[in-house]
Amino acid sequence: MMSKRVLVILGHPSTDSFCGALTEAYVEAAKSAGHDVRLLRLDALSFDPVLHEGYKQIQPLEPDLLKAQADITWAEHLAFVYPIWWGGIPALMKGFFDRTFLPGFAFKYREGKAFPDKLLKGRTAHLLVTMDTPPWYYKWVYRMPGLHQMRKTTLAFCGIKPLKTLTFGPLLGSRSNHRDAWLKQARALASH
């Protein structure tokens, strides 16, 4: 197995969460497998999550977002760890994408072309997602909007290829043996 440059992004606004534990397990296992790993905790970044003028006016990036873009550029593989809230990704994570996955960095429109160039292609991703809804219900009844948003309309749109998604739930009322098994799954995924 070849060593990869791996960026793990924790999208939960609290590290004292099961997402935090999954992140820790993934990072440790990836390092043990010989990968070069960096961790990006969105809760620790200082930035305005609101893209105030859309793309009409350039909103200068804060130093933490400039560093985040550098880390994304550096990475060959990204792992996103986040909860599903109201069917989708948390506001902090959405604000992070709004502010960092900008035209000229993540994608670029060209005149006469309906779809943009994918400026982050060549990278792969894992998604580790927690939820209080039973995952089967989220899949078959809700149709997984928070997973489609990440895999298709965010990552694939920019050229990042999602390889594997693990869903963990329902977290609410879960027992320690379930959570231990989920952490083991995260470690196994990171070991590849």
Residue, then its C-alpha position, 0 to 999 in steps of 0.5 A: m500500500m502506498s502512503k497518501r497525504v490525508l486531510v481529515i475534516l471534522g465538521h461537527p462544531s464540538t470535538d466532544s462528540f461522537c464525531g470527535a471520537l470517530t475523527e480521532a479513531y480515523v486519524e490514529a489508524a491512518k497514521s498507523a497505516g503510514h499515511d501523512v495526516r493533517l487534521l482540520r477541525l472546523d470548530a477551531l477555525s476563525f472565519d465568517p461562514v456567510l458568503h455575504e455577496g455570493y460571487k458578485q464581490i470578492q470576500p477576502l479569506e481569513p488566514d484560517l481559510l487560506k490555510a484550509q485551502a492550502d491543506i485541501t490542495w496538499a491532500e490526495h485524500l480527504a475524510f469528512v466526519y460530520p453529523i446529519w442535522w435536519g437531513g443535511i450537513p451542519a451550518l458550520m460545514k456549509g459555511f466552510f464550503d461556501r467560503t472555501f470551495l470558491p470559483g478559481f479554487a474548486f471549480k471554474y466556469r468557461e464561456g460556452k461550457a454548461f459545466p465547470d472545470k473540476l479544479l480539485k480532481g485527482r482527490t478521493a474522499h471518505l464520508l463518516v456520517t452520524m445521525d439519530t435517524p436509523p440509516w435505513y430510514y434516512k436512505w429509503v424514506y428521506r432519500m439521503p439528502g445530506l449524503h447526495q449534497m456532499r457526494k454529488t453536488t459538492l465533492a464530485f462537482c469539484g472533481i473529488k471522488p467519494l470512495k466510501t460512505l459510512t453511516f452511524g446511527p441511530l446515535l440517540g440511545s446507542r449502546s457502548n458496544h454499538r459505538d465501539a463497533w462503529l469506531k472499529q469500522a472507522r479505523a478499518l476504513a482509514s487503514h487502507 
